[in-house]
Amino acid sequence: TVLRDQGKLPEAMERFKEALRIRSSTSGPDSLDYATTLHNMAELLRLQGNLDEALELSKGALRIKEKTI
């Protein structure tokens, strides 16, 4: 995202959290849209050095994608 590219990582994370809430209520927590947002959040956490949490979100995104295939 633009915020991430500008180095505004905390603000970018807030936007991802907002997107996740919206996707949960519109597409559902098992949708590919939700998984994509989780993946994006994981990438942001990785950039911040929070590897454990990034890994957990990545695993969650992968589980959703595996279910939808």
Residue pairs with C-beta under 8 A, 6 or more apart in sequence:
1 12
1 15
1 16
1 40
3 9
3 11
3 12
3 15
4 12
4 44
4 47
9 44
9 47
9 48
12 44
13 41
13 44
13 45
16 37
16 40
16 41
16 44
17 41
19 37
20 34
20 37
20 38
20 41
23 29
23 31
23 33
23 34
23 37
24 34
26 33
27 33
27 34
28 34
29 64
30 64
30 67
30 68
31 64
31 68
32 64
32 65
32 68
34 64
35 60
35 61
35 62
35 64
35 65
35 68
36 61
38 57
38 58
38 60
38 61
38 64
39 57
39 58
39 61
41 57
42 53
42 54
42 55
42 57
42 58
42 61
43 54
45 51
45 53
45 54
45 57
46 54
